[in-house]
Amino acid sequence: TDSDEWVKDQTFYYTYNEFQILDEINVFDYQDNMFSQKYLYEYYDNQLLMKRSLQFFINGAWQNTALYYYTYNAKNLLWKIAIKELVSDVMTNTQRHIYWYDQKNIPTGYMRQRWIDGKWSNYVIHNYSYNEYMLLSGTTETRVSDNEIFRQDFYSYDRNAVLAESLVQVKNDEDI
C-alpha cells in the first residue's frame, strides 16, 4: 500500500483427494473479496497427473482459461504436456513440451513447441544439468531459431542437500 504496510492479497486453499494427492487449489482474492481462480487436477488410475485446469470466476461462472494435458511413456515417465488456452472464447492449442531422458531415466530436458498456423513449431530447448550428487545444478534455455542461450538458472544446496540458493540470469534481449 502507499503507507508501506503489508496487506493480504490472496490466500491459496489446498484440497487433497483420498490418496492424499492434490485435487484442487482455490484462490481467495482479498482485493475483490471473492474466490477468483482455482486449479483443478485429474489423475489416471495409477495416480499420475492426467489434466490440470486453471479456471477464473468470470461473469458469475467458473471458466477454463488454460488446460494442461499430461502424457506418459511406457515407463510412466512424463513424455508430453499439451497446453490449450482460452483465445477469443475458444480453447486453442498454444504450446506443448516434449521431454527427454537419459538411459538411467534421468530427465535431461525438453523441447517447447508453439502452435503456429495450424502446426507445431520448435521454439525453445530446455536442458538440465546435475551435480555429482545428482541434484539439479542448472538449466539453460536455447532459442531454436538462432541457437542462442538466453537464460540460465543455477542451483546450490546446503550440506543436507536442501536447495539453498537459485540464480537466474538472462540476456538483455528485447525479444525475450
C-alpha positions in Angstrom: 0.0 0.0 0.0 1.0 3.7 -0.1 1.7 3.5 3.6 4.2 0.7 3.3 2.1 -1.6 5.3 1.6 -5.3 4.4 -1.9 -6.2 3.3 -3.4 -9.5 2.4 -3.6 -10.1 -1.3 -4.5 -13.7 -1.9 -4.9 -17.0 0.1 -4.5 -20.3 -1.5 -6.6 -23.2 -0.1 -5.4 -26.7 -1.0 -7.6 -29.8 -1.1 -6.4 -33.4 -1.4 -8.2 -36.5 -2.7 -8.5 -39.8 -0.8 -4.9 -40.8 -2.0 -3.5 -37.6 -0.4 -2.8 -36.2 -3.8 -3.5 -32.5 -4.7 -7.1 -32.3 -6.0 -7.9 -28.6 -6.1 -6.5 -25.2 -5.2 -8.9 -22.3 -4.6 -7.6 -18.8 -4.6 -9.3 -16.1 -2.5 -8.6 -12.6 -3.7 -8.8 -10.0 -0.9 -8.9 -7.1 -3.3 -12.2 -8.4 -4.9 -13.3 -10.2 -1.7 -14.1 -13.4 -3.5 -12.7 -16.7 -4.8 -11.4 -15.6 -8.1 -9.5 -18.5 -9.5 -9.0 -22.2 -9.0 -6.8 -25.0 -10.2 -8.3 -28.5 -10.7 -6.3 -31.7 -11.0 -7.4 -35.0 -12.6 -5.4 -38.3 -12.4 -5.1 -41.5 -14.2 -5.9 -44.8 -12.3 -2.2 -45.1 -11.5 -2.3 -41.6 -9.8 -0.2 -39.9 -12.5 -1.5 -36.5 -13.3 -3.7 -36.5 -16.4 -5.1 -33.0 -16.6 -4.7 -29.7 -14.8 -7.1 -26.8 -15.5 -6.9 -23.1 -14.5 -10.3 -21.5 -14.0 -11.3 -17.9 -13.3 -14.6 -16.7 -12.0 -16.0 -14.7 -14.9 -19.5 -13.2 -15.2 -20.8 -15.3 -12.3 -19.4 -18.7 -13.5 -16.2 -20.7 -13.5 -14.5 -20.7 -16.9 -11.5 -22.7 -18.0 -8.7 -20.3 -19.2 -5.9 -22.9 -19.5 -5.8 -26.7 -19.8 -2.7 -28.8 -19.4 -2.8 -32.5 -20.6 -0.2 -34.9 -19.4 1.0 -38.0 -21.4 3.5 -40.6 -20.1 5.7 -43.2 -21.8 5.7 -46.9 -21.1 7.9 -46.4 -18.1 5.4 -43.9 -16.6 7.8 -41.0 -17.3 6.3 -37.7 -18.4 6.6 -37.6 -22.1 4.4 -34.6 -23.2 2.4 -31.7 -21.8 0.0 -30.2 -24.3 -1.4 -26.8 -23.3 -4.6 -25.2 -24.5 -5.5 -21.6 -23.6 -8.7 -19.5 -24.0 -8.2 -17.4 -27.1 -11.1 -15.4 -28.4 -13.5 -17.5 -26.3 -12.2 -20.8 -27.8 -9.8 -23.3 -26.1 -6.9 -23.3 -28.5 -3.6 -25.2 -28.7 -0.8 -22.8 -27.7 2.2 -24.9 -26.8 3.5 -28.3 -25.8 6.5 -29.7 -24.1 8.3 -33.0 -25.2 10.5 -34.4 -22.5 13.8 -36.3 -22.8 15.6 -38.8 -20.5 19.0 -40.4 -20.4 19.5 -44.2 -20.2 19.0 -44.1 -16.4 15.6 -42.3 -16.8 17.1 -39.0 -15.5 15.3 -36.1 -17.2 17.7 -34.2 -19.4 15.4 -31.5 -20.8 12.5 -30.8 -23.1 11.5 -29.1 -26.3 8.9 -26.3 -26.0 6.9 -26.0 -29.2 4.3 -23.4 -30.1 1.2 -23.9 -32.2 1.6 -21.6 -35.2 -0.5 -21.6 -38.4 -2.1 -25.0 -37.6 1.1 -26.9 -36.8 3.7 -27.4 -34.0 6.8 -25.3 -34.3 10.0 -25.8 -32.3 10.6 -22.8 -30.1 12.9 -23.3 -27.1 15.1 -26.2 -25.9 15.5 -26.6 -22.1 18.5 -28.6 -20.9 19.1 -29.8 -17.4 22.5 -30.4 -15.7 23.2 -32.2 -12.4 26.0 -32.1 -9.9 28.0 -35.1 -8.6 25.1 -36.0 -6.2 22.5 -36.0 -9.0 20.9 -32.8 -7.7 19.8 -30.3 -10.4 22.6 -27.8 -10.7 21.4 -25.8 -13.7 19.1 -25.3 -16.6 19.6 -23.5 -19.9 17.0 -22.2 -22.4 18.1 -22.0 -26.0 16.1 -20.5 -28.8 15.8 -22.9 -31.7 15.6 -20.1 -34.3 19.2 -18.8 -33.7 20.6 -21.5 -31.3 21.3 -18.8 -28.7 21.2 -19.5 -24.9 19.1 -16.6 -23.5 18.5 -17.9 -19.9 20.5 -19.9 -17.4 19.4 -21.0 -13.9 21.9 -22.2 -11.3 21.1 -24.1 -8.1 23.2 -24.6 -5.0 22.4 -26.8 -2.0 23.3 -26.8 1.7 25.2 -29.7 3.3 21.8 -31.5 3.8 21.2 -31.4 0.0 18.4 -28.9 0.6 18.1 -26.2 -2.0 19.8 -23.1 -0.6 20.0 -20.7 -3.5 19.0 -20.2 -7.1 20.3 -17.7 -9.5 18.6 -16.7 -12.7 20.4 -14.8 -15.4 19.0 -13.7 -18.7 20.4 -11.9 -21.7 19.2 -8.4 -22.2 17.2 -9.0 -25.3 14.0 -7.3 -26.3 12.7 -10.4 -28.0 12.6 -12.2 -24.6 
